[in-house]
Amino acid sequence: MITKEQVLEELKKVIDPELNVNIVDLGLIYDVDISEKSGRVDITMTLTTPGCPLSMVFEEWVPAAVKNIEGVKDVKINLVWEPAWEPDKMSDEAKENLGIIE
């Protein structure tokens, strides 16, 4: 059985190379939908800016990370811009790492 927790744990291994923080703690992952029957995982996510030059990198890294989970056969990314990403979507740990809060 594939769980949302497993998917999020694998996605925490995907590090934004510009900010050096994982995409889960950055608040870029909005939703995870799992189809056990087909082994498909749909991920709704955003990027920090619409013009982010790393979008192509994440389109490779995100599916590769999730496919490490037993039973995952396909991963689809739904890249959205609404709601727009804002720093308040970050976890407290990410904010501390970036010096936003102490």
Backbone hydrogen bonds in HBPLUS format (Angstrom, degrees):
<---DONOR---> <-ACCEPTOR-->    atom                        ^
c    i                          cat <-CA-CA->   ^        H-A-AA   ^      H-
h    n   atom  resd res      DA  || num        DHA   H-A  angle D-A-AA Bond
n    s   type  num  typ     dist DA aas  dist angle  dist       angle   num
A0007-VAL N   A0003-THR O   3.14 MM   4  6.51 161.1  2.18 149.4 154.1     1
A0008-LEU N   A0004-LYS O   2.89 MM   4  6.16 164.7  1.91 154.7 158.6     2
A0009-GLU N   A0005-GLU O   2.93 MM   4  6.11 153.3  2.00 146.0 153.5     3
A0010-GLU N   A0006-GLN O   3.02 MM   4  6.32 158.0  2.07 151.8 156.8     4
A0011-LEU N   A0007-VAL O   2.91 MM   4  6.17 154.3  1.98 149.0 157.1     5
A0012-LYS N   A0008-LEU O   2.95 MM   4  6.17 129.8  2.21 139.9 152.3     6
A0012-LYS N   A0009-GLU O   3.27 MM   3  5.17 135.1  2.49  91.3 103.3     7
A0013-LYS N   A0010-GLU O   3.05 MM   3  5.51 157.5  2.10 109.6 116.8     8
A0014-VAL N   A0011-LEU O   3.00 MM   3  5.29 161.5  2.03 109.1 115.1     9
A0023-ILE N   A0014-VAL O   2.98 MM   9  6.12 150.1  2.08 169.6 174.5    10
A0016-ASP N   A0021-VAL O   2.88 MM   5  5.56 172.0  1.89 143.4 142.5    11
A0020-ASN N   A0016-ASP O   2.63 MM   4  5.29 141.9  1.77 161.0 170.3    12
A0026-LEU N   A0022-ASN O   3.00 MM   4  6.24 139.6  2.17 145.7 158.1    13
A0028-LEU N   A0023-ILE O   3.07 MM   5  5.50 154.4  2.14 167.7 174.2    14
A0027-GLY N   A0024-VAL O   2.95 MM   3  5.27 149.7  2.04 105.9 115.6    15
A0091-SER N   A0025-ASP O   2.79 MM  66  5.02 157.9  1.84 146.0 151.5    16
A0046-THR N   A0028-LEU O   2.88 MM  18  5.13 149.2  1.97 142.4 152.3    17
A0030-TYR N   A0044-THR O   2.73 MM  14  5.38 150.0  1.82 145.4 154.0    18
A0031-ASP N   A0044-THR O   3.09 MM  13  4.93 153.6  2.16 137.9 137.2    19
A0044-THR N   A0031-ASP O   2.89 MM  13  4.93 162.4  1.92 137.4 143.3    20
A0033-ASP N   A0042-ASP O   2.83 MM   9  5.03 165.0  1.85 153.1 157.6    21
A0042-ASP N   A0033-ASP O   2.79 MM   9  5.03 167.2  1.80 156.9 159.6    22
A0035-SER N   A0040-ARG O   2.84 MM   5  5.22 166.8  1.86 166.0 167.4    23
A0039-GLY N   A0035-SER O   2.76 MM   4  5.62 136.2  1.95 151.1 165.3    24
A0073-LYS N   A0039-GLY O   2.70 MM  34  4.94 164.3  1.72 132.9 138.6    25
A0074-ASP N   A0039-GLY O   3.24 MM  35  6.35 160.9  2.28 136.4 134.5    26
A0041-VAL N   A0074-ASP O   2.88 MM  33  6.31 153.0  1.96 148.5 156.4    27
A0076-LYS N   A0041-VAL O   2.89 MM  35  6.32 160.4  1.93 153.4 159.0    28
A0043-ILE N   A0076-LYS O   2.81 MM  33  6.18 166.4  1.83 168.6 173.4    29
A0078-ASN N   A0043-ILE O   2.72 MM  35  5.94 169.0  1.73 158.8 158.7    30
A0045-MET N   A0078-ASN O   3.06 MM  33  6.27 157.6  2.11 143.1 148.8    31
A0080-VAL N   A0045-MET O   2.85 MM  35  6.09 163.9  1.88 161.0 166.5    32
A0052-CYS N   A0049-THR O   3.09 MM   3  5.26 155.8  2.15 120.0 119.0    33
A0055-SER N   A0052-CYS O   3.42 MM   3  5.95 164.6  2.45 120.0 119.2    34
A0057-VAL N   A0054-LEU O   2.94 MM   3  5.15 121.5  2.30 103.9 119.4    35
A0058-PHE N   A0054-LEU O   3.07 MM   4  6.43 160.1  2.11 162.7 167.8    36
A0059-GLU N   A0055-SER O   3.08 MM   4  6.31 145.1  2.21 144.0 153.7    37
A0060-GLU N   A0057-VAL O   3.05 MM   3  5.34 146.9  2.16 104.3 114.2    38
A0061-TRP N   A0057-VAL O   2.85 MM   4  6.11 171.3  1.86 158.3 160.8    39
A0062-VAL N   A0058-PHE O   2.99 MM   4  5.54 166.2  2.01 138.8 143.4    40
A0064-ALA N   A0060-GLU O   3.24 MM   4  6.29 159.9  2.28 147.3 153.3    41
A0065-ALA N   A0061-TRP O   2.95 MM   4  6.10 155.4  2.01 150.5 156.3    42
A0066-VAL N   A0062-VAL O   3.12 MM   4  6.37 168.3  2.13 157.9 160.3    43
A0067-LYS N   A0063-PRO O   2.90 MM   4  5.98 151.5  1.98 152.1 159.6    44
A0068-ASN N   A0065-ALA O   3.17 MM   3  5.62 160.6  2.21 109.8 115.5    45
A0069-ILE N   A0066-VAL O   3.07 MM   3  5.83 169.6  2.08 122.2 125.4    46
A0072-VAL N   A0069-ILE O   3.14 MM   3  5.79 167.5  2.16 137.9 139.9    47
A0089-LYS N   A0086-GLU O   2.93 MM   3  5.78 170.4  1.94 131.9 134.8    48
A0090-MET N   A0087-PRO O   3.09 MM   3  5.66 167.1  2.10 118.2 122.3    49
A0095-LYS N   A0091-SER O   3.01 MM   4  6.34 161.7  2.05 152.2 157.5    50
A0096-GLU N   A0092-ASP O   2.87 MM   4  6.12 153.5  1.94 148.4 155.6    51
A0097-ASN N   A0093-GLU O   2.93 MM   4  6.18 160.5  1.96 148.7 153.9    52
A0098-LEU N   A0094-ALA O   2.98 MM   4  6.22 143.7  2.11 146.5 155.9    53
A0100-ILE N   A0095-LYS O   2.74 MM   5  4.92 150.8  1.83 157.7 153.9    54
A0099-GLY N   A0096-GLU O   3.01 MM   3  4.97 157.8  2.06 103.1 109.9    55
